[in-house]
Amino acid sequence: MPIETRVHRGGAGGTLVQTAVELGAEVVALPVRPGSEGPSAAASAPAAEITAALPCTLEELLALHGAKGEPGEIVSAPVRVGGQVRELLLYGVGAASPADLRRAGAALARRGRGRSALVAALPGGDSAEGPDGDSAADPAPFVEGALLAGYQFKIGAPPPKAPLGTLAVLTDADADADAGTDVEAAVERGTARARATALARDLTNTPAGEKDPSWLAAQAERVAADTGLTVRVRGEKELVEGGFGGLLAVGSGSVRPPRLIELSYEPDGTPERHVVLVGKGITFDSGGLSLKPNDNMKTMKTDMAGGGVVIAVMAALRGLGVRARVTGLVAAAENMPSGSSMRPSDVITHFGGKTSEVLNTDAEGRLVLADALAYADAELDPDVIVDVATLTGAAKVALGLRTGALFTADDALAAALTGAGAAAGEPLWRLPLVEDYRVAIDSDVADVNNIGRGGYGAGAITAALFLREFVGDRAWAHLDIAGPGRSTSEDAELTRGATGFGARLLLDWLAAA
């Protein structure tokens, strides 16, 4: 869906009418806010244009439908605009917080399915504080919500209704200048973050029959060529020579061998810090010899969601002007049962020499991440490492389907990532690295077990403690996105299937540095 920015500058005719006529838009939309005396449409030039074309006031129309101005709420009515009957949508924006605007943009995009164009006046006025006490609503979340709600992934016949063709966002030039809002830059920022999230969704939604480790590496190479990154892909021979035992063990049961994907971004000028992002790239997880039940396998094409997020974030860095140097590592393998699969009781030697005993072959993600984390610590010398993975069902049980688990011993890093998640609409909840549980991963024959022994529980915590063994003394955070990495329903900017959770929060975190 293309997003166009149209700036209202007053004058005869009015920009909303002109834009609707020019685009042939079947739909025009105005924001509605709740108020103590009932909801009201903004007192703007676009609203005045529409009011003149109605037999009643906008407030009377809202009262007729019992509207409250809540985010995502929509009231519809026919209106004659530019000599043609079009659909008027009065859409609620609540307090016009970023979350409210994402929901409002998503609601408009869904309502516009099957239409060629929709012209929406953006909310201004009395919501978010501007730099000098003035107020302005940031258009970026609105754009993100609209673009992501319009996302579709379909193999075969297209859905009955195509996504909205064009969304033209109309903003008041004077109000934006007063509030210090650069609308076009905000729209570009929202578009870039939505594009990254959509790429993560595309990579994750692709069926595993097509998506093996070499396919994922090819996608990373394409992204690198398109966005000015450097890329290195280690194949099976290099993994053997480099001692990447975790990747080799997990991939040993598949005829499609593992890969370690390394993407590198160098900013213009002197980098402020070096960040390494590590993504779990299990392109299909059968559980290996510790075989999953059939129902549990149905979503396992998405077990590389963390790797997809890392590739998508890397793709967006240059366009967003991120000042940090960033390296993205994706540890990609397919976990399959066969005569050559790793077995429970096997001992793996990871990159750098640390060993782990395999007690369950379905706890494979941490084995490939261990190699990538140890490599990052020993060879890349980063200031901070952040890994992202659909790692444990325990995190999903603890936090549900909308919140990711955050583990780190660094309070400042925890605060920065949690804040970025809240701003991006991808919330994180910090869970503890309980030292008393470290004994749960002690092994009789290796340095660590790959799962916690019975009697401790806390599967997400023991998994994080396992990963911590491989990062040395680096500042490090682990994001377990097993719950929010996929969605079973549409809600706000979410669509069914992969969500791309983590892409926007990591981009916000990186851009803020």
ABEGO torsion letter per residue (X at the ends): XBBBBBBBAEEBGEAAAAAAAAAGBABBBBBBBBBAAEBBBBBBAAAAAAAAABABBAAAAAAAAGBAGBBGBBBBBBBBBGGBBBBBBBBBAEAGBAAAAAAAAAAAAAAABGBABBBBBBBBEABBBBAAGBBBBBAAAAAAAAAAAABBBBBEBBBABBBBABBBBBBBAAAAAAAGBBAAAAAAAAAAAAAAAAAAAAAAABBAAABBAAAAAAAAAAAAAAAGBBBBBBBAAAAAAAGBAAAAAAAAABABBBBBBBBBBBBBEBBABBBBBBBBBBABBAGEABBBBAAAAAAAAAAAAAAAAAAAAAAAAAAAGBABBBBBBBBBBBBBBBAABBBBGBBBBBBGGBBBBBABAABAAAAAAAAAAAAAAAAAGBABBBBBBBABAAAAAAAEAABBBBBBABAAAAAAAAAAAAAAGBBBBBBBBBAAAAAAABBAABABBABBBBGAEGAAAAAAAAAAAAAEABBBBBBBAAAAABBABBBEABBBEBAGBGAAAAAAAAAAX
